[in-house]
Amino acid sequence: MFTYKEERDFGNGLIGRKRPDYFLGFIRLLPLHRAFSQFTLLLLVATAMAACTNQKAPDAYGNFEANEVVVSSQASGQLRWFTPVEGAKLATGAVVGLVDTTQLDLERAQSIAQRVATEARVVAAGGQIGVYEAQLAVARRTLDRTRRLFNQKAATAQQLDQAERDYRTLVAQIQAARAQRQSVAKEVVSNSAHVAQIHDRINKSQIANPEAGTVLATYAKAGEVVQPGQPLYRIANLDTLILRAYVVEGQLASLKLGQHVQVHVDQGDGTLLTMTGIVGWVASKAEFTPTPVQTRDERTDLVYAVKVYVANPRGVLKIGMPADLDLAGAPTGT
C-alpha cells in the first residue's frame, strides 16, 4: 500500500495534492543524474583534448607555388591569331600566336634586292680589275721595250716617261678597283646581316611557348595591337609544385638539400593526404616572419624560407594550397 505526503507544487499549480513516496525519491535523484551526465561530457572533452595534445604538431606550414613564366611579345603589331586559353596545356616550342609581319616581309624583300644589286657590283668590280690587269701586262712590256730602246739611243726620254706614266697609272687603277671591290663586298655582308635581322624579327613575330605547362592566365586577344615586352599569357608546369615553408633557426640542423620529407594536405573529408617531397633550397639569411605564415613557435620573429619540391602527377595539388611539413619524413629513395 502506498503512503502519501502533501507537497506544494507551485510549478504545476498543484497545491496540497498527495504523491507517493517512490515518486518523491525519483524527484530527489534528478539533480544527481544531471550532475553525472555533465561529468561524463566533461570527461569525454578532456580525453579528446588530451589526444589532440599528444598528437605531434607539424614542423612547418606553408603554401604551394610554381615556377611561373610570363610570356611576352617580342614584336610590335596586330595579333593575327592567338590560341592560349586558361587551363590549356601547351608543349615546349608550340607556336600559339602570330604578330602581323606584312611590313617586315616587304622590308626583307627590299633588303634582298639591295643585296643582289650589291653583289652584282662586286662582280662588275672584279671584271674591271681583270681589264686593268690585262692593260697592265701590256704597259709593262711597253715600258721594258722603251727602256731598251732608250738605252740604245733609239727612243727619246719623253717616250720613256710616257711608258712609265701609263704603267703606274694602271697600277693605281687596279689598287683603287680592288679597294672598291672590298668596300662593295662589305656592303653585301651588311645587306646580308640586315636580311638576317629582318628574318629574326619575323621569327620573333611567331609566339612560341617556352616550356611545357598549363596556362594560368591570358592577357591578350587576337586582333589587339601589342608592343615588345607586353605580357601575353602566364604558364607554369604543374607536374611538380613547390611548397614554400618557413622554419625556425633550431630546425636548420635537421635540414639538408636533397632530404626527403613528408608533406600533408587536407583532402577535404577530414583526412590528410601524405606525399613525399624533396628539399631543394634553404635560405641562407633569416627574415621576419611573413604575416600569413605560421611556424611551430609563433613567438619566433626570424625564420628561414625552405622550398620543398613535390611531384603532382595527378594534379591533386594546387597553387596556393596550404600544407604541413614533417621534417622527419620518408627515407631517401622513396
C-alpha positions in Angstrom: 0.0 0.0 0.0 1.3 3.4 -0.8 1.7 6.2 1.7 1.1 9.8 0.6 2.6 13.1 1.7 1.4 16.5 0.9 3.7 18.7 -1.3 3.3 22.2 -2.6 4.0 22.2 -6.3 3.9 25.8 -7.4 5.4 25.0 -10.9 2.4 22.8 -11.9 -0.2 24.8 -9.9 -0.8 21.8 -7.7 -1.2 22.7 -4.0 -1.9 20.1 -1.3 -2.1 17.1 -3.7 -0.7 13.9 -2.3 2.1 12.0 -4.1 3.5 8.5 -3.4 6.9 8.2 -1.7 8.7 6.5 -4.6 7.8 9.5 -6.9 9.3 11.8 -4.3 12.5 9.7 -4.3 12.8 9.9 -8.1 12.5 13.7 -7.9 15.3 13.9 -5.4 17.6 11.8 -7.6 17.2 14.0 -10.7 19.9 16.5 -9.7 22.4 13.7 -9.2 21.6 12.2 -12.7 22.1 15.6 -14.3 25.4 16.1 -12.5 26.6 12.6 -13.6 25.8 13.4 -17.3 27.7 16.7 -17.1 30.7 15.0 -15.6 30.7 12.3 -18.3 30.6 15.0 -21.0 33.5 16.9 -19.4 35.4 13.7 -19.2 34.9 13.0 -23.0 36.0 16.5 -23.9 39.1 16.3 -21.7 40.0 12.9 -23.3 39.7 14.4 -26.8 41.8 17.4 -25.9 44.4 15.2 -24.4 44.5 13.1 -27.6 45.0 16.3 -29.7 47.7 17.5 -27.3 49.6 14.2 -27.6 49.5 14.3 -31.5 52.8 15.6 -32.9 52.5 19.1 -34.4 53.8 19.7 -37.9 57.4 21.1 -38.1 56.4 23.8 -40.5 53.5 25.2 -42.5 53.4 26.7 -46.0 51.7 27.1 -49.3 52.3 25.6 -52.7 53.6 27.7 -55.6 55.0 27.0 -59.0 57.8 28.3 -61.3 55.6 30.6 -63.4 56.7 32.1 -66.7 55.1 35.2 -68.2 55.4 35.0 -72.0 55.6 38.5 -73.6 55.5 39.7 -77.1 58.9 40.3 -78.9 57.4 42.2 -81.8 55.0 45.1 -82.3 51.9 44.9 -84.4 48.5 43.4 -84.5 47.9 39.9 -83.2 46.8 37.9 -86.3 45.8 34.9 -84.2 46.3 33.8 -80.6 45.3 30.4 -79.2 46.2 30.1 -75.4 43.2 29.8 -73.1 43.3 29.4 -69.3 43.7 25.7 -68.3 45.1 24.6 -71.6 48.3 22.5 -71.7 51.0 23.6 -74.1 54.1 21.8 -75.3 57.5 23.3 -75.5 58.1 25.2 -78.7 54.4 25.2 -79.7 53.5 28.2 -81.8 50.5 29.8 -80.1 50.2 33.1 -81.9 51.4 35.4 -84.6 52.0 39.2 -84.8 51.4 40.7 -88.2 54.6 40.6 -90.4 53.4 42.4 -93.6 55.8 45.3 -93.2 58.6 43.0 -92.2 58.1 40.9 -95.3 58.2 43.9 -97.5 61.3 45.2 -95.8 63.0 41.8 -96.2 62.2 41.7 -99.9 63.7 45.2 -100.3 66.9 44.2 -98.4 67.3 41.1 -100.5 67.0 43.1 -103.7 69.6 45.5 -102.4 71.9 42.7 -101.6 71.6 41.2 -105.1 72.4 44.6 -106.6 75.4 45.0 -104.4 76.6 41.5 -105.3 76.4 42.5 -109.0 78.6 45.5 -108.2 81.2 43.2 -106.7 81.2 41.1 -109.8 81.5 44.2 -112.0 84.4 45.5 -109.9 86.1 42.1 -110.3 85.7 42.3 -114.1 87.1 45.9 -114.2 90.1 44.7 -112.2 90.6 42.0 -114.8 90.6 44.6 -117.6 93.1 46.7 -115.8 95.4 43.8 -115.1 95.4 42.9 -118.8 96.3 46.5 -119.7 98.9 46.5 -117.0 100.6 43.5 -118.6 100.8 45.4 -122.0 102.0 48.5 -120.3 104.8 46.5 -118.5 106.0 45.1 -121.8 105.9 48.5 -123.5 107.9 50.0 -120.6 110.6 47.3 -120.8 110.9 47.7 -124.6 111.1 51.5 -124.4 113.9 51.3 -121.8 115.9 49.0 -124.1 115.4 51.4 -127.0 116.3 54.4 -124.8 119.5 52.6 -123.7 120.2 52.0 -127.4 119.6 55.7 -128.1 116.6 54.6 -130.3 113.9 56.2 -128.1 113.6 59.6 -126.5 113.3 60.4 -122.8 109.8 61.6 -123.5 108.7 58.3 -124.8 110.2 56.5 -121.7 108.4 58.9 -119.4 105.1 58.2 -121.2 105.6 54.5 -120.9 106.4 54.7 -117.2 103.4 57.0 -116.6 101.0 54.6 -118.3 102.3 51.7 -116.3 102.0 53.5 -112.9 98.5 54.8 -113.8 97.3 51.2 -114.4 98.8 50.0 -111.1 97.0 52.8 -109.3 93.7 52.0 -111.1 94.0 48.3 -110.1 94.6 49.2 -106.5 91.6 51.6 -106.5 89.4 48.9 -108.1 90.4 46.3 -105.6 89.6 48.7 -102.7 86.2 49.4 -104.3 85.5 45.8 -104.6 86.3 45.2 -101.0 84.0 48.1 -100.0 81.2 46.7 -102.1 81.8 43.2 -100.7 81.4 44.7 -97.2 78.1 46.2 -98.3 77.0 42.7 -99.3 77.8 41.5 -95.8 75.9 44.4 -94.3 72.9 43.7 -96.5 73.0 40.0 -95.6 73.1 40.9 -91.9 70.1 43.2 -92.4 68.2 40.5 -94.1 69.1 38.1 -91.2 67.9 40.7 -88.7 64.5 41.0 -90.5 64.3 37.3 -90.7 64.9 37.1 -86.9 62.2 39.7 -86.3 59.8 37.7 -88.4 60.6 34.6 -86.4 60.0 36.5 -83.2 56.6 37.6 -84.5 55.7 34.0 -84.0 54.8 33.4 -80.3 56.5 30.2 -79.3 55.7 28.6 -75.9 59.0 28.5 -73.9 58.2 25.5 -71.7 55.6 22.8 -71.3 52.9 23.6 -68.8 49.4 24.8 -68.1 48.2 28.2 -69.0 47.3 30.1 -65.8 46.1 33.4 -67.2 45.9 35.2 -70.6 46.4 39.0 -71.1 45.7 39.5 -74.8 43.3 38.5 -77.5 43.5 38.1 -81.3 43.1 41.4 -83.1 44.7 43.5 -80.4 47.8 45.6 -81.1 50.8 44.6 -78.9 54.2 46.0 -78.2 57.5 44.4 -77.4 57.6 43.3 -73.8 53.9 43.3 -73.4 52.7 40.2 -71.4 50.5 37.8 -73.4 50.0 34.9 -71.0 51.3 33.1 -67.9 52.2 29.5 -67.8 53.6 27.0 -65.2 54.5 23.4 -65.1 52.1 21.9 -62.5 53.6 18.4 -62.6 55.9 19.4 -59.8 54.8 22.1 -57.3 57.0 23.9 -54.7 56.0 24.1 -51.0 57.4 27.3 -49.6 57.6 26.9 -45.8 59.4 28.7 -43.0 61.4 27.0 -40.2 63.0 28.5 -37.1 66.7 28.5 -36.5 66.6 25.5 -34.3 65.2 23.3 -37.1 68.1 24.1 -39.6 70.3 21.4 -38.2 67.7 18.8 -39.3 67.5 20.1 -42.9 69.8 19.4 -45.8 69.4 19.7 -49.6 68.1 16.6 -51.2 66.4 15.4 -48.0 63.1 13.5 -48.3 60.4 14.9 -46.1 56.6 14.3 -45.7 54.0 16.8 -46.9 50.5 16.6 -45.6 47.5 18.3 -47.3 43.8 18.2 -46.4 41.7 16.1 -48.7 38.5 17.9 -47.8 36.9 15.0 -45.9 38.8 15.5 -42.7 41.7 13.2 -43.7 45.2 14.1 -44.7 47.0 13.1 -47.9 50.6 12.4 -47.2 53.1 12.9 -50.0 56.9 12.8 -50.3 58.8 15.9 -51.1 62.5 16.8 -51.6 64.2 19.8 -50.0 65.6 21.8 -52.9 66.5 25.1 -51.4 67.1 26.6 -47.9 67.5 30.3 -47.4 71.0 31.5 -46.3 69.6 34.5 -44.5 66.8 34.8 -42.0 63.8 37.1 -42.5 61.0 38.4 -40.4 58.0 36.0 -40.3 55.6 37.0 -43.1 52.2 37.9 -41.8 50.1 35.0 -43.2 52.8 32.4 -42.3 52.7 30.1 -39.3 55.6 28.5 -37.6 55.9 25.9 -34.9 56.9 28.6 -32.5 54.7 31.6 -33.0 56.9 33.7 -30.8 59.8 33.5 -33.2 60.4 36.7 -35.2 63.1 35.5 -37.6 62.6 32.4 -39.8 64.3 30.7 -42.8 62.5 30.0 -46.0 62.5 26.5 -47.4 61.5 25.1 -50.8 60.2 21.6 -51.0 59.6 20.1 -54.4 56.6 17.7 -54.5 55.6 15.6 -57.5 52.0 16.3 -58.6 51.3 13.8 -61.4 47.5 13.5 -60.6 47.0 17.2 -60.3 45.9 17.0 -56.7 48.0 19.9 -55.5 47.0 23.4 -56.5 48.9 26.7 -56.4 48.2 28.5 -53.1 47.0 25.3 -51.3 48.2 25.1 -47.7 50.2 22.2 -46.4 52.0 20.9 -43.4 55.6 19.8 -43.4 57.2 17.0 -41.4 60.9 17.1 -41.5 61.3 13.5 -40.2 59.9 12.4 -43.5 60.2 9.5 -45.8 63.6 7.9 -46.1 65.8 8.8 -49.0 64.9 6.8 -52.1 61.1 6.7 -51.5 
